[in-house]
């Protein structure tokens, strides 16, 4: 039976080549869609590991800052105390602009024992972990006890610890040892998905803010109590501009920022799915039309087969099988190209993402081809031998 199907396909190779090409391109487009879907889904299943529901991000622009060190530190101390003096505030951390779920990114290169990594660099204060509800996997968060330390304290996430130290201990290790500003690892924090639900966890490092940083830091994260409402937000908004020399002020909720960040992340996938949907519909209509046209052209052949004893079910099964064999030939070529992605580590995604996407794409194409060929095959089964042969 299979040999007979290949013979029929070969006899109409020019017509079937176009059909196979359409199926091949459809497979590649669907493979791209499923790759993104699987990638985002696997990332979404991982926990955020930060408590963002009652965290607000405050961005302030100060027209002029105190010029000398002591005045600058006193200014930020007063700003911090001003915010914490409100009963609805639980914790405050002055931080760099790359707050969780923002579109701002700050990356720097750090090295340990000659192994350099470009990572997400965060500058914050001792209450940062409390503000975000971060959990320590090892060690501790930096605090005032690090004031007398020879090295500037840093906290790294588990992803960075795995890349640098594997299963070894990271606490006490010195980073950038040969530079003028070495750092000492005092803690390892659990991986926090600061780029949103759908983004992969990246290597991250948290540095304690020093005097030089306060000359440009213009953001603060605050954890508020459950009783904080719109009225309190209005009071907070009105109280701070006078304190920061009538500078500009903006308050955002991390819950809103997460929704916005997730939406921006999903935009490329949604666009690709829309394009793929239109393409698949066109291919499905083309496949349906070609099979329908083949039935009308092969009415004499179908009538002759029915006259010599073939059942309607066998005729229908033959047409569906021809379409599935065509799809199989196209999928073999498509899988050859798709397998190159995990082999060459394209886009730096896990190999499992590509393999799952290939499997889902193959199943989708088979279902599409079977659905498009089922009705034409069913119509072919209703052709009566006498009518078909009489028309011939």
C-alpha positions as CSV (number, residue, x, y, z in Angstrom):
1,X,0.0,0.0,0.0
2,X,2.8,2.4,1.0
3,X,4.7,1.6,-2.2
4,X,1.5,2.3,-4.3
5,X,1.1,5.7,-2.5
6,X,4.6,6.7,-3.3
7,X,4.1,5.8,-6.9
8,X,1.0,7.9,-7.1
9,X,2.8,10.8,-5.5
10,X,5.7,10.5,-7.9
11,X,3.5,10.5,-10.9
12,X,2.3,14.0,-9.9
13,X,5.5,15.2,-8.5
14,X,5.3,18.8,-9.9
15,X,1.9,19.3,-8.4
16,X,2.8,17.6,-5.1
17,X,6.1,19.6,-4.8
18,X,4.2,22.9,-4.3
19,X,2.0,21.2,-1.7
20,X,5.0,19.8,0.2
21,X,6.7,23.2,0.1
22,X,3.6,24.8,1.7
23,X,3.5,22.2,4.4
24,X,7.3,22.6,5.0
25,X,7.0,26.4,5.4
26,X,3.9,25.9,7.7
27,X,5.9,23.6,9.9
28,X,8.8,26.1,10.3
29,X,6.4,28.9,11.2
30,X,4.5,26.7,13.6
31,X,7.9,25.6,15.1
32,X,8.8,29.2,15.8
33,X,5.5,29.8,17.5
34,X,5.6,26.7,19.6
35,X,9.3,27.5,20.6
36,X,8.2,30.8,22.0
37,X,5.1,29.3,23.7
38,X,7.1,26.5,25.3
39,X,9.9,28.9,26.4
40,X,7.5,31.4,28.0
41,X,5.5,28.6,29.6
42,X,8.5,27.0,31.2
43,X,9.6,30.3,32.6
44,X,6.1,31.2,33.8
45,X,6.0,28.0,35.9
46,X,9.0,29.0,37.9
47,X,8.2,31.0,41.0
48,X,8.9,34.8,41.2
49,X,10.5,34.4,44.6
50,X,9.7,38.0,45.5
51,X,6.7,39.6,47.3
52,X,5.7,42.5,45.1
53,X,2.0,43.0,45.9
54,X,2.6,45.8,48.5
55,X,5.7,47.4,47.0
56,X,5.8,50.8,45.5
57,X,8.5,52.3,43.3
58,X,9.3,56.0,43.9
59,X,11.2,57.9,41.3
60,X,12.4,61.4,42.2
61,X,14.4,64.0,40.3
62,X,16.4,66.4,42.5
63,X,17.4,69.7,40.9
64,X,20.5,70.0,43.1
65,X,22.2,67.6,45.5
66,X,24.5,68.5,48.4
67,X,28.0,68.9,47.0
68,X,30.0,67.3,49.9
69,X,29.9,63.8,51.2
70,X,28.6,64.4,54.7
71,X,25.8,66.6,53.5
72,X,24.9,64.1,50.8
73,X,24.7,61.2,53.3
74,X,22.7,63.4,55.7
75,X,20.3,64.3,52.9
76,X,19.5,60.7,52.1
77,X,19.3,59.8,55.7
78,X,16.6,62.5,56.2
79,X,14.8,61.4,53.0
80,X,14.8,57.8,54.3
81,X,13.5,58.9,57.7
82,X,10.9,61.1,56.2
83,X,9.4,58.2,54.3
84,X,9.7,55.7,57.2
85,X,8.1,58.2,59.6
86,X,4.7,57.5,58.0
87,X,2.9,54.7,59.8
88,X,1.9,52.9,56.6
89,X,5.5,52.3,55.6
90,X,7.3,49.0,56.6
91,X,10.7,49.3,54.9
92,X,12.6,51.6,52.5
93,X,15.5,51.0,50.2
94,X,17.2,53.6,48.0
95,X,18.0,51.8,44.8
96,X,19.2,52.2,41.2
97,X,16.7,52.7,38.4
98,X,16.5,49.0,37.4
99,X,13.8,48.2,39.9
100,X,11.9,45.0,39.4
101,X,9.7,44.8,36.3
102,X,11.0,48.1,34.9
103,X,12.3,48.5,31.4
104,X,15.6,49.8,32.8
105,X,18.6,47.5,32.8
106,X,22.0,48.1,34.2
107,X,24.7,45.5,33.3
108,X,28.4,45.3,34.3
109,X,31.2,42.8,33.9
110,X,32.5,41.1,37.0
111,X,35.0,38.3,37.3
112,X,36.1,35.7,39.7
113,X,39.4,33.8,39.3
114,X,39.7,35.0,35.7
115,X,36.2,34.0,34.7
116,X,34.2,37.1,33.7
117,X,30.4,37.3,33.4
118,X,28.3,40.2,32.2
119,X,25.4,40.3,34.7
120,X,22.5,42.5,35.9
121,X,23.9,44.9,38.4
122,X,21.7,46.3,41.2
123,X,22.7,49.0,43.7
124,X,20.5,49.1,46.8
125,X,20.5,49.3,50.6
126,X,20.3,46.9,53.6
127,X,16.5,46.8,53.7
128,X,16.2,45.8,50.0
129,X,15.7,42.2,50.9
130,X,13.0,43.0,53.4
131,X,11.2,45.3,50.9
132,X,11.1,42.6,48.2
133,X,10.6,39.7,50.6
134,X,13.7,38.0,49.3
135,X,14.8,34.7,50.7
136,X,18.5,33.9,51.4
137,X,19.8,30.6,50.1
138,X,23.1,31.1,52.0
139,X,24.8,33.7,54.0
140,X,23.1,37.1,54.8
141,X,22.2,40.4,53.2
142,X,24.6,43.2,53.7
143,X,24.0,45.6,56.6
144,X,25.8,48.2,58.8
145,X,28.1,45.5,60.2
146,X,29.9,45.7,56.8
147,X,30.9,49.3,57.4
148,X,34.3,48.3,58.6
149,X,34.9,45.6,56.0
150,X,37.9,45.8,53.8
151,X,35.8,44.8,50.8
152,X,32.5,46.2,49.5
153,X,29.8,43.6,50.3
154,X,27.7,42.0,47.5
155,X,24.9,39.5,47.3
156,X,24.6,37.2,44.3
157,X,21.7,35.1,43.1
158,X,21.7,31.3,42.7
159,X,22.1,31.5,39.0
160,X,25.3,33.4,39.2
161,X,26.5,31.2,42.1
162,X,25.9,28.1,39.9
163,X,27.9,29.6,37.0
164,X,30.9,30.7,39.1
165,X,31.1,28.2,41.9
166,X,28.9,25.2,40.9
167,X,28.2,23.2,44.0
168,X,30.9,24.9,46.0
169,X,30.5,27.6,48.7
170,X,30.3,31.2,47.5
171,X,30.4,33.0,50.8
172,X,33.6,34.9,51.4
173,X,34.8,34.8,47.8
174,X,36.4,37.9,46.5
175,X,35.3,39.3,43.1
176,X,37.3,41.6,40.8
177,X,40.3,40.8,43.1
178,X,42.8,42.4,40.8
179,X,40.9,45.7,40.4
180,X,40.9,48.8,42.5
181,X,37.4,48.0,43.8
182,X,37.2,44.3,44.9
183,X,33.9,42.9,46.3
184,X,33.2,40.2,48.9
185,X,30.3,37.8,48.6
186,X,28.4,37.9,51.9
187,X,25.2,36.1,50.7
188,X,23.4,34.1,48.0
189,X,19.7,35.1,47.4
190,X,17.2,32.8,45.8
191,X,16.6,33.6,42.1
192,X,14.1,36.4,41.7
193,X,12.3,36.9,38.4
194,X,12.9,40.7,38.3
195,X,12.2,40.9,34.5
196,X,8.6,39.5,34.7
197,X,6.8,36.1,34.8
198,X,7.9,35.0,31.3
199,X,11.6,35.9,31.4
200,X,14.4,33.5,32.2
201,X,16.4,34.1,35.4
202,X,19.7,35.8,34.6
203,X,22.9,36.2,36.7
204,X,22.3,39.0,39.2
205,X,24.5,40.9,41.7
206,X,23.4,43.3,44.4
207,X,25.8,45.9,45.6
208,X,25.5,48.0,48.7
209,X,25.1,51.7,47.8
210,X,28.1,53.9,48.8
211,X,28.7,57.6,48.8
212,X,29.6,57.8,45.1
213,X,26.3,56.1,44.2
214,X,24.2,58.6,46.1
215,X,25.2,61.3,43.7
216,X,23.0,59.8,41.0
217,X,20.5,57.4,42.7
218,X,17.0,58.7,42.1
219,X,14.7,55.7,43.0
220,X,13.4,54.1,46.2
221,X,11.4,51.0,46.8
222,X,9.0,51.0,49.8
223,X,6.9,48.2,51.3
224,X,3.6,49.5,52.6
225,X,1.2,48.0,55.1
226,X,-2.1,46.4,54.0
227,X,-3.9,49.5,55.3
228,X,-2.1,51.8,52.7
229,X,-4.7,53.2,50.3
230,X,-5.1,55.9,47.7
231,X,-5.4,58.5,50.4
232,X,-2.1,57.5,51.8
233,X,-0.5,57.5,48.4
234,X,-1.7,61.1,47.9
235,X,-0.2,62.2,51.3
236,X,3.1,60.5,50.4
237,X,3.1,62.2,47.0
238,X,2.4,65.6,48.5
239,X,4.9,65.4,51.3
240,X,8.1,64.4,49.4
241,X,8.4,67.2,46.7
242,X,9.0,69.8,49.4
243,X,11.6,67.7,51.0
244,X,13.5,67.1,47.7
245,X,13.7,70.8,46.9
246,X,10.6,70.8,44.8
247,X,11.8,68.2,42.5
248,X,9.6,65.9,40.4
249,X,8.1,62.8,41.9
250,X,6.5,59.7,40.4
251,X,5.0,56.7,42.3
252,X,4.3,53.3,40.7
253,X,3.0,50.0,42.1
254,X,5.0,46.9,41.2
255,X,1.7,45.1,40.5
256,X,1.0,47.5,37.7
257,X,4.6,47.3,36.5
258,X,4.5,43.5,36.4
259,X,1.3,43.6,34.2
260,X,3.0,46.1,31.9
261,X,6.2,44.1,31.6
262,X,4.4,40.9,30.9
263,X,2.4,42.5,28.2
264,X,5.5,43.9,26.6
265,X,7.1,40.5,26.7
266,X,4.2,38.7,25.1
267,X,3.8,41.2,22.2
268,X,6.3,39.5,19.9
269,X,4.7,36.1,20.5
270,X,1.2,37.5,19.9
271,X,2.3,39.1,16.6
272,X,4.0,35.9,15.5
273,X,0.9,33.9,16.4
274,X,-1.3,36.2,14.4
275,X,1.0,36.0,11.4
276,X,1.2,32.2,11.8
277,X,-2.6,32.0,12.1
278,X,-3.1,33.7,8.8
279,X,-0.5,31.6,7.1
280,X,-1.9,28.3,8.5
281,X,-5.4,29.3,7.3
282,X,-4.1,30.0,3.8
283,X,-2.2,26.7,3.7
284,X,-5.3,24.9,5.0
285,X,-7.5,26.4,2.4
286,X,-4.9,25.7,-0.3
287,X,-4.5,22.1,0.8
288,X,-8.3,21.6,1.0
289,X,-8.6,23.2,-2.5
290,X,-5.9,21.0,-4.0
291,X,-7.4,17.8,-2.6
292,X,-10.9,18.8,-3.8
293,X,-9.5,19.5,-7.3
294,X,-7.7,16.2,-7.3
295,X,-11.0,14.4,-6.6
296,X,-12.7,16.1,-9.6
297,X,-9.7,15.2,-11.8
298,X,-9.5,11.6,-10.7
299,X,-13.2,10.8,-10.8
300,X,-12.6,8.3,-13.6
301,X,-9.8,6.6,-11.5
302,X,-12.0,6.6,-8.4
303,X,-15.0,5.2,-10.4
304,X,-12.8,2.4,-11.9
305,X,-11.5,1.5,-8.4
306,X,-15.0,1.3,-7.1
307,X,-16.1,-0.8,-10.1
308,X,-13.5,-3.4,-9.4
309,X,-14.6,-3.8,-5.8
310,X,-12.9,-1.0,-3.8
311,X,-15.1,0.2,-0.9
312,X,-15.9,3.9,-0.3
313,X,-13.9,3.7,2.9
314,X,-10.8,2.4,1.2
315,X,-11.0,5.2,-1.4
316,X,-11.3,7.8,1.4
317,X,-8.5,6.2,3.3
318,X,-6.2,6.3,0.2
319,X,-6.7,10.1,-0.3
320,X,-6.1,10.8,3.4
321,X,-3.0,8.6,3.4
322,X,-1.6,10.3,0.3
323,X,-1.9,13.7,2.1
324,X,-0.2,12.3,5.2
325,X,2.6,10.8,3.2
326,X,3.2,14.2,1.6
327,X,3.2,15.7,5.0
328,X,5.6,13.2,6.3
329,X,8.1,13.9,3.5
330,X,7.8,17.6,4.2
331,X,8.2,17.1,7.9
332,X,11.4,15.1,7.5
333,X,13.0,18.0,5.7
334,X,11.5,20.5,8.3
335,X,12.8,18.5,11.3
336,X,16.3,18.4,9.7
337,X,16.4,22.2,9.9
338,X,14.6,22.4,13.2
339,X,17.1,20.1,14.9
340,X,19.9,22.4,14.1
341,X,18.6,24.9,16.6
342,X,19.3,22.8,19.8
343,X,22.5,21.4,18.2
344,X,23.9,24.9,17.5
345,X,22.4,26.4,20.7
346,X,20.6,29.2,18.8
347,X,19.2,32.0,20.9
348,X,20.8,30.3,24.0
349,X,17.6,28.4,24.9
350,X,17.5,25.0,26.6
351,X,17.5,22.1,24.1
352,X,14.3,20.7,25.7
353,X,12.4,23.8,24.5
354,X,13.3,23.1,20.9
355,X,12.6,19.4,21.2
356,X,9.2,19.9,22.7
357,X,8.4,22.5,20.1
358,X,9.4,20.1,17.3
359,X,7.1,17.4,18.7
360,X,4.1,19.8,19.1
361,X,4.7,21.2,15.6
362,X,4.7,17.7,14.0
363,X,1.5,16.8,15.8
364,X,-0.1,20.1,14.7
365,X,0.8,19.6,11.0
366,X,-0.5,16.0,11.0
367,X,-3.8,17.1,12.6
368,X,-4.0,20.0,10.1
369,X,-3.4,17.8,7.1
370,X,-5.8,15.1,8.3
371,X,-8.5,17.6,9.0
372,X,-8.1,19.2,5.5
373,X,-8.1,15.8,3.7
374,X,-10.9,14.2,5.7
375,X,-13.9,15.9,4.0
376,X,-12.5,15.6,0.4
377,X,-11.8,12.0,1.1
378,X,-15.3,11.5,2.5
379,X,-16.7,13.1,-0.7
380,X,-14.7,10.8,-2.9
381,X,-16.2,7.8,-1.1
382,X,-19.7,8.9,-2.3
383,X,-18.8,8.7,-6.0
384,X,-20.8,6.0,-7.7
385,X,-18.9,3.9,-10.3
386,X,-21.5,4.1,-13.0
387,X,-21.8,7.8,-12.8
388,X,-18.0,8.4,-12.8
389,X,-17.4,6.0,-15.7
390,X,-20.4,7.4,-17.6
391,X,-18.9,10.9,-17.3
392,X,-15.6,9.6,-18.6
